[in-house]
Amino acid sequence: MELRVLNYFLTVAREKTISKAAEVLHLSQPTLSKQLKDLEEELGVQLFIRGNREISLTEDGVYLQNRGKEILSLVDTTTSNLQKNEVIGGDIMIGGGETQAFHFLSVILNELMEKYPDINVHLYSGNADDVKDKIDMGLLDFGLVIDPVEKQKYEYLPLPISDRWGILINENHALASKAFVTPKDLTDHALLISNQTLVNNQLSEWLGENLSHFNIAGSYNLLYNASLLVKEGNIVAFCIDGIINTKGSGLVFVPLKPALNARINIIWKKKQIFSNAGTLLLEKLASHTKTKSS
């Protein structure tokens, strides 16, 4: 499958008609139709459902659309980085979960972007599983992940900062006036937990027994929408401090006792070949980490 033809397919998927796509691509309609038919024959699947007015995608078509966007994005990033080899520039792709530790990274990124205007930073938000998948596929250079997370298959740099776990609750909740909460305090409350297995194993250890012995009302991967659910009821969400600004929000964060803290790491693929911008970022991270730790 040629990249040129993949771009044809994505254009048709976006425009939803052969005529509009042909106009955008500066091709004749018969030429574009033949290219699409040849692509379907090459792949051995039907990509489009041709309606009276618009073209829609089959399940295989949706899959190719999603992966095709990722492929062309990777090609664009690679091309940009190679073309800017003589200067410090290019794209740095960073993914991360919700954590105030991103401030540590933001300081360094801003320094680099001010000094080297040809550097472009692209941010992706997702939990550790999402971030690792995109690193594996080459769609991210670096990931900011919160322990516990499996890091053995990656290179990683522990950052000299940590996050504090606690609960997020409605300001009128029975636990809102407490300075901290213990496992016993949570026995009779509906709990909302992270959907990451290793995180939940850690919470099980803190609670002192299997999560199945508690009232688990649901799960979340990113906290903002979960906080809206918490705000309107009596659900208790396990979360990290500082992700939601609780001032004037109707929400309260209460830390856990005994304290439960999580280390933050930068991870990247083993034997990764970085652009000069990515290499410089890693050098700056190592330098800042060493300085802050000493």
C-alpha positions as CSV (number, residue, x, y, z in Angstrom):
1,M,0.0,0.0,0.0
2,E,1.5,3.3,-1.1
3,L,1.4,6.4,1.1
4,R,-0.1,8.3,-1.8
5,V,-3.0,5.9,-2.1
6,L,-3.4,5.9,1.7
7,N,-3.8,9.7,1.5
8,Y,-6.4,9.3,-1.2
9,F,-8.4,6.9,1.0
10,L,-8.2,9.3,4.0
11,T,-9.3,12.2,1.9
12,V,-12.4,10.3,0.6
13,A,-13.2,9.2,4.2
14,R,-13.0,12.8,5.3
15,E,-15.0,14.4,2.4
16,K,-17.5,11.5,2.2
17,T,-17.9,11.8,-1.6
18,I,-15.7,10.9,-4.5
19,S,-16.4,14.2,-6.3
20,K,-15.4,16.4,-3.3
21,A,-12.3,14.2,-2.6
22,A,-11.3,14.3,-6.3
23,E,-11.5,18.1,-6.3
24,V,-9.4,18.4,-3.2
25,L,-6.8,15.9,-4.6
26,H,-6.9,17.5,-8.1
27,L,-7.7,14.1,-9.7
28,S,-10.5,13.0,-12.0
29,Q,-13.3,11.0,-10.4
30,P,-12.6,7.9,-12.5
31,T,-9.0,7.9,-11.6
32,L,-9.7,8.2,-7.9
33,S,-12.4,5.5,-8.0
34,K,-10.0,3.1,-9.7
35,Q,-7.3,3.8,-7.0
36,L,-9.8,3.0,-4.3
37,K,-11.0,-0.1,-6.0
38,D,-7.4,-1.3,-6.4
39,L,-6.7,-0.6,-2.7
40,E,-9.7,-2.7,-1.7
41,E,-8.5,-5.5,-4.0
42,E,-5.0,-5.2,-2.6
43,L,-6.1,-5.5,1.0
44,G,-8.9,-8.0,0.3
45,V,-11.5,-6.1,2.2
46,Q,-14.4,-3.7,1.5
47,L,-13.5,-0.2,2.8
48,F,-16.6,1.8,1.8
49,I,-20.3,1.5,1.7
50,R,-21.4,3.6,-1.3
51,G,-24.7,5.3,-0.6
52,N,-26.9,7.6,-2.8
53,R,-25.4,10.8,-1.5
54,E,-22.4,10.0,0.7
55,I,-19.9,7.3,1.2
56,S,-19.5,5.7,4.6
57,L,-16.8,3.4,6.0
58,T,-17.1,-0.2,6.8
59,E,-15.6,-1.6,10.1
60,D,-12.4,-2.3,8.1
61,G,-12.5,1.2,6.7
62,V,-12.7,2.8,10.1
63,Y,-9.8,0.7,11.3
64,L,-7.7,1.8,8.2
65,Q,-8.7,5.4,8.8
66,N,-7.5,5.4,12.4
67,R,-4.3,3.6,11.6
68,G,-3.7,5.5,8.4
69,K,-3.8,8.8,10.3
70,E,-1.2,7.5,12.7
71,I,1.0,6.3,9.8
72,L,0.9,9.6,8.0
73,S,1.5,11.5,11.2
74,L,4.6,9.3,11.9
75,V,5.8,9.9,8.4
76,D,5.4,13.7,8.7
77,T,7.2,13.7,12.1
78,T,10.1,11.6,10.8
79,T,10.4,13.8,7.6
80,S,10.3,17.0,9.7
81,N,13.0,15.7,12.1
82,L,15.3,14.6,9.3
83,Q,15.0,17.8,7.4
84,K,15.9,19.8,10.5
85,N,19.0,17.7,11.3
86,E,21.4,20.7,10.9
87,V,19.6,22.8,13.4
88,I,18.0,22.0,16.8
89,G,14.4,21.5,15.8
90,G,11.7,19.1,14.9
91,D,8.8,17.5,16.7
92,I,8.9,16.1,20.3
93,M,5.9,13.9,21.0
94,I,5.1,13.5,24.7
95,G,2.3,11.5,26.4
96,G,1.4,11.5,30.0
97,G,-1.2,10.8,32.6
98,E,-2.7,13.5,34.8
99,T,-0.1,14.7,37.3
100,Q,1.2,17.9,38.7
101,A,4.6,16.5,37.9
102,F,4.1,17.8,34.4
103,H,5.1,21.2,35.7
104,F,8.6,19.9,36.1
105,L,8.7,18.8,32.5
106,S,6.9,22.0,31.3
107,V,9.7,24.2,32.7
108,I,12.3,22.4,30.7
109,L,10.2,22.3,27.5
110,N,9.6,26.1,27.7
111,E,13.3,26.7,28.1
112,L,14.0,24.6,25.0
113,M,11.2,26.2,22.9
114,E,12.4,29.7,23.7
115,K,16.0,29.0,22.9
116,Y,15.2,26.8,19.8
117,P,12.1,28.2,18.0
118,D,12.2,25.3,15.5
119,I,11.2,22.8,18.2
120,N,7.5,21.9,18.2
121,V,6.0,20.0,21.2
122,H,3.0,17.8,20.8
123,L,1.2,16.6,23.9
124,Y,-1.1,13.5,24.4
125,S,-3.1,12.9,27.5
126,G,-3.9,9.3,28.5
127,N,-3.3,6.8,31.2
128,A,-0.1,4.7,31.4
129,D,-1.5,1.9,29.2
130,D,-2.4,4.4,26.4
131,V,0.9,6.1,26.6
132,K,2.9,2.8,26.5
133,D,0.9,1.6,23.5
134,K,1.7,4.8,21.5
135,I,5.4,4.6,22.5
136,D,5.5,1.0,21.2
137,M,3.9,2.1,17.9
138,G,6.4,4.9,17.5
139,L,3.8,7.6,17.9
140,L,5.3,9.1,21.1
141,D,8.9,9.8,21.9
142,F,8.5,10.0,25.7
143,G,5.9,9.1,28.3
144,L,5.3,10.6,31.7
145,V,4.0,7.7,33.8
146,I,3.1,7.3,37.5
147,D,4.1,4.3,39.5
148,P,3.2,1.6,39.8
149,V,3.7,0.8,36.1
150,E,5.6,-1.9,34.3
151,K,8.8,-0.2,32.9
152,Q,11.1,-3.2,32.3
153,K,10.7,-3.1,28.5
154,Y,11.6,0.7,28.4
155,E,14.4,3.0,29.2
156,Y,13.3,5.3,32.0
157,L,14.4,8.1,34.2
158,P,12.9,8.5,37.7
159,L,12.1,12.2,38.4
160,P,12.9,13.7,41.8
161,I,9.2,14.3,42.5
162,S,6.2,12.2,43.6
163,D,2.4,12.5,43.7
164,R,0.2,12.0,46.8
165,W,-2.9,9.8,46.7
166,G,-6.1,10.6,48.3
167,I,-9.9,10.8,47.7
168,L,-12.0,13.4,45.8
169,I,-15.4,14.0,47.3
170,N,-18.3,16.4,47.3
171,E,-17.8,19.2,49.8
172,N,-21.0,18.0,51.6
173,H,-19.8,14.4,51.9
174,A,-19.6,12.8,55.3
175,L,-15.8,12.5,55.0
176,A,-15.2,16.1,53.8
177,S,-14.3,17.5,57.2
178,K,-11.6,14.9,57.8
179,A,-7.9,15.8,57.7
180,F,-7.2,12.3,56.2
181,V,-9.0,9.1,55.6
182,T,-8.1,5.5,56.6
183,P,-9.2,2.2,55.0
184,K,-11.8,1.8,57.7
185,D,-13.3,5.2,56.8
186,L,-14.1,3.9,53.3
187,T,-15.8,0.6,54.2
188,D,-19.4,1.8,53.6
189,H,-18.9,4.2,50.8
190,A,-19.2,3.8,47.0
191,L,-15.8,4.0,45.4
192,L,-14.6,5.1,42.0
193,I,-11.2,3.7,41.1
194,S,-8.6,4.0,38.3
195,N,-9.0,1.4,35.5
196,Q,-5.3,0.5,35.6
197,T,-4.6,-3.0,37.1
198,L,-1.3,-2.2,38.8
199,V,-2.7,1.0,40.4
200,N,-5.7,-1.0,41.8
201,N,-3.3,-3.6,43.1
202,Q,-1.5,-0.9,45.0
203,L,-4.9,0.4,46.4
204,S,-5.8,-3.1,47.5
205,E,-2.5,-3.3,49.4
206,W,-3.3,0.1,51.1
207,L,-6.9,-1.0,51.9
208,G,-5.5,-4.2,53.4
209,E,-7.8,-6.5,51.4
210,N,-9.1,-7.2,47.9
211,L,-11.1,-4.5,46.2
212,S,-14.0,-6.9,45.7
213,H,-14.7,-6.6,49.4
214,F,-15.5,-2.9,49.0
215,N,-18.4,-1.1,47.2
216,I,-16.8,-0.4,43.8
217,A,-19.2,1.9,41.9
218,G,-17.1,2.3,38.8
219,S,-13.8,3.3,37.2
220,Y,-12.2,6.0,35.2
221,N,-9.1,6.6,33.1
222,L,-8.8,10.4,33.3
223,L,-10.2,12.4,36.3
224,Y,-12.0,15.4,34.9
225,N,-15.2,13.7,33.9
226,A,-15.0,11.5,37.0
227,S,-14.9,14.7,39.1
228,L,-18.2,15.9,37.6
229,L,-19.8,12.6,38.7
230,V,-18.3,13.0,42.2
231,K,-19.5,16.6,42.5
232,E,-23.2,15.6,41.9
233,G,-23.4,12.7,44.4
234,N,-21.8,10.7,47.2
235,I,-19.2,8.7,45.2
236,V,-15.6,8.7,46.5
237,A,-12.9,8.8,43.8
238,F,-9.4,7.6,44.5
239,C,-7.1,10.1,42.8
240,I,-3.8,12.0,42.9
241,D,-3.6,15.4,44.6
242,G,-3.6,18.6,42.5
243,I,-5.1,17.2,39.2
244,I,-8.4,18.9,40.0
245,N,-8.3,22.5,41.4
246,T,-10.8,22.1,44.2
247,K,-10.9,25.8,45.2
248,G,-14.5,27.0,44.8
249,S,-15.4,23.8,42.9
250,G,-17.7,22.2,45.4
251,L,-15.1,19.4,45.7
252,V,-12.6,18.4,48.5
253,F,-9.4,16.4,48.3
254,V,-8.6,14.4,51.5
255,P,-5.2,12.6,51.7
256,L,-4.8,8.9,52.7
257,K,-3.4,7.7,56.0
258,P,-1.1,5.9,56.0
259,A,0.3,8.1,53.2
260,L,0.4,6.6,49.7
261,N,2.8,8.3,47.4
262,A,3.7,7.5,43.7
263,R,7.0,8.2,41.9
264,I,7.0,9.7,38.5
265,N,9.1,8.5,35.6
266,I,9.9,9.5,32.0
267,I,10.0,6.4,29.8
268,W,11.1,5.8,26.2
269,K,11.6,2.9,23.9
270,K,14.8,0.9,24.2
271,K,17.4,1.7,21.5
272,Q,15.3,4.7,20.4
273,I,16.9,7.0,17.9
274,F,15.8,10.5,18.7
275,S,15.8,13.7,16.7
276,N,18.4,16.2,17.9
277,A,15.5,18.0,19.7
278,G,14.5,14.8,21.5
279,T,18.1,14.1,22.4
280,L,18.5,17.6,23.9
281,L,15.3,17.2,25.9
282,L,16.6,13.9,27.4
283,E,20.0,15.6,28.3
284,K,18.2,18.5,29.9
285,L,15.9,16.1,31.9
286,A,18.9,14.2,33.2
287,S,20.7,17.4,34.2
288,H,17.7,18.9,35.9
289,T,17.0,15.6,37.7
290,K,20.5,15.3,39.0
291,T,20.5,19.0,40.1
292,K,17.2,18.7,42.0
293,S,18.3,15.4,43.6
294,S,21.6,16.7,44.9
